[in-house]
Amino acid sequence: MDRVTDLTMLTRKTPCPGCGERRLEFLLRCDLEYGACLYTAHCRGCNVSLELVAGGDAAPAREQLQDAVEPCPTCGGTQRTSALHCELTTHACVYTLACTTCAAG
């Protein structure tokens, strides 16, 4: 599964940190002047917008949000689970990947 599909499904399941409802939608904005795409989540209920960033100890931010997922650097496993955790104080949703074989990030 590619990252866009994964992020689309995760945002639907993640409660909004502003209103608590599961009304987040994934938006990918690529019409920005500096060329990079901006990964965002927007709540249809309370109108809050959040930036999607990658997290985890071993993960440099943007590389995790690309379509291809590299094998786990610790054990070489290819199965990963993903999660999305949103914070209103930072206006960000942190996207994390964990290896199902060794639990490394």
C-alpha positions as a LaTeX table, in Angstrom:
\begin{tabular}{lrrr}
\hline
Residue & $x$ (\AA) & $y$ (\AA) & $z$ (\AA) \\
\hline
Met1 & 0.00 & 0.00 & 0.00 \\
Asp2 & 1.39 & 3.43 & $-0.84$ \\
Arg3 & 1.74 & 6.22 & 1.72 \\
Val4 & $-1.06$ & 8.39 & 0.29 \\
Thr5 & $-3.56$ & 5.53 & 0.61 \\
Asp6 & $-2.25$ & 4.73 & 4.10 \\
Leu7 & $-2.49$ & 8.37 & 5.22 \\
Thr8 & $-5.97$ & 8.69 & 3.75 \\
Met9 & $-7.19$ & 5.68 & 5.75 \\
Leu10 & $-5.39$ & 6.74 & 8.95 \\
Thr11 & $-6.82$ & 10.27 & 8.92 \\
Arg12 & $-10.36$ & 8.85 & 8.71 \\
Lys13 & $-9.70$ & 6.73 & 11.83 \\
Thr14 & $-7.88$ & 9.39 & 13.88 \\
Pro15 & $-9.88$ & 11.65 & 16.19 \\
Cys16 & $-9.44$ & 15.38 & 15.70 \\
Pro17 & $-7.48$ & 16.93 & 18.59 \\
Gly18 & $-9.76$ & 19.99 & 18.42 \\
Cys19 & $-13.25$ & 18.48 & 18.62 \\
Gly20 & $-12.60$ & 14.77 & 19.22 \\
Glu21 & $-14.66$ & 13.69 & 16.20 \\
Arg22 & $-13.34$ & 11.34 & 13.52 \\
Arg23 & $-13.85$ & 13.86 & 10.72 \\
Leu24 & $-10.25$ & 14.38 & 9.57 \\
Glu25 & $-9.50$ & 14.22 & 5.88 \\
Phe26 & $-6.09$ & 13.86 & 4.22 \\
Leu27 & $-5.08$ & 16.67 & 1.88 \\
Leu28 & $-1.97$ & 16.76 & $-0.29$ \\
Arg29 & $-1.14$ & 20.24 & $-1.56$ \\
Cys30 & 1.36 & 20.31 & $-4.41$ \\
Asp31 & 0.51 & 23.75 & $-5.79$ \\
Leu32 & 3.03 & 25.53 & $-3.59$ \\
Glu33 & 5.64 & 27.87 & $-5.08$ \\
Tyr34 & 8.65 & 26.11 & $-3.59$ \\
Gly35 & 7.82 & 22.80 & $-5.33$ \\
Ala36 & 7.48 & 20.47 & $-2.36$ \\
Cys37 & 4.12 & 18.95 & $-1.49$ \\
Leu38 & 2.55 & 19.70 & 1.89 \\
Tyr39 & 0.90 & 16.78 & 3.67 \\
Thr40 & $-2.01$ & 18.01 & 5.79 \\
Ala41 & $-5.08$ & 16.84 & 7.68 \\
His42 & $-8.19$ & 19.00 & 7.92 \\
Cys43 & $-11.16$ & 18.50 & 10.22 \\
Arg44 & $-14.52$ & 18.85 & 8.51 \\
Gly45 & $-16.13$ & 19.33 & 11.95 \\
Cys46 & $-14.21$ & 22.16 & 13.60 \\
Asn47 & $-12.15$ & 23.40 & 10.62 \\
Val48 & $-8.73$ & 22.89 & 12.25 \\
Ser49 & $-5.80$ & 22.19 & 9.91 \\
Leu50 & $-2.76$ & 20.14 & 10.88 \\
Glu51 & 0.51 & 19.38 & 9.14 \\
Leu52 & 1.43 & 15.71 & 8.76 \\
Val53 & 4.99 & 15.01 & 9.78 \\
Ala54 & 6.91 & 11.78 & 10.21 \\
Gly55 & 8.20 & 10.80 & 13.60 \\
Gly56 & 10.03 & 8.11 & 15.46 \\
Asp57 & 13.55 & 7.79 & 16.76 \\
Ala58 & 15.17 & 6.37 & 13.63 \\
Ala59 & 13.19 & 8.27 & 11.04 \\
Pro60 & 14.19 & 11.45 & 9.27 \\
Ala61 & 10.93 & 13.27 & 8.65 \\
Arg62 & 10.00 & 13.41 & 4.96 \\
Glu63 & 11.50 & 10.07 & 3.90 \\
Gln64 & 8.77 & 8.16 & 5.75 \\
Leu65 & 6.05 & 9.95 & 3.85 \\
Gln66 & 7.27 & 8.75 & 0.43 \\
Asp67 & 5.42 & 6.03 & $-1.49$ \\
Ala68 & 8.06 & 3.31 & $-1.07$ \\
Val69 & 8.91 & 1.92 & 2.34 \\
Glu70 & 12.43 & 0.58 & 2.77 \\
Pro71 & 13.03 & $-2.63$ & 4.73 \\
Cys72 & 13.58 & $-2.24$ & 8.46 \\
Pro73 & 17.16 & $-1.10$ & 9.05 \\
Thr74 & 17.39 & $-3.25$ & 12.20 \\
Cys75 & 16.15 & $-6.65$ & 11.01 \\
Gly76 & 15.40 & $-6.27$ & 7.29 \\
Gly77 & 11.68 & $-7.00$ & 7.76 \\
Thr78 & 9.27 & $-5.56$ & 5.22 \\
Gln79 & 6.03 & $-5.58$ & 7.23 \\
Arg80 & 5.29 & $-2.29$ & 8.95 \\
Thr81 & 2.38 & $-0.93$ & 10.96 \\
Ser82 & 1.56 & 2.75 & 10.80 \\
Ala83 & $-0.09$ & 5.15 & 13.20 \\
Leu84 & $-1.12$ & 8.80 & 13.27 \\
His85 & $-1.10$ & 10.87 & 16.48 \\
Cys86 & $-2.43$ & 14.44 & 16.34 \\
Glu87 & $-1.75$ & 17.31 & 18.76 \\
Leu88 & $-3.62$ & 20.59 & 18.82 \\
Thr89 & $-0.77$ & 22.38 & 20.64 \\
Thr90 & 1.67 & 21.77 & 17.77 \\
His91 & $-0.93$ & 21.70 & 14.97 \\
Ala92 & 0.73 & 18.54 & 13.74 \\
Cys93 & $-0.11$ & 14.89 & 13.22 \\
Val94 & 2.90 & 12.64 & 13.67 \\
Tyr95 & 3.01 & 9.66 & 11.31 \\
Thr96 & 5.01 & 6.70 & 12.59 \\
Leu97 & 6.00 & 3.33 & 11.16 \\
Ala98 & 6.96 & 0.33 & 13.31 \\
Cys99 & 8.43 & $-2.99$ & 12.18 \\
Thr100 & 6.09 & $-5.88$ & 13.03 \\
Thr101 & 9.05 & $-8.27$ & 13.35 \\
Cys102 & 11.32 & $-6.43$ & 15.77 \\
Ala103 & 9.17 & $-3.38$ & 16.78 \\
Ala104 & 11.88 & $-0.91$ & 15.67 \\
Gly105 & 10.85 & 2.39 & 14.16 \\
\hline
\end{tabular}
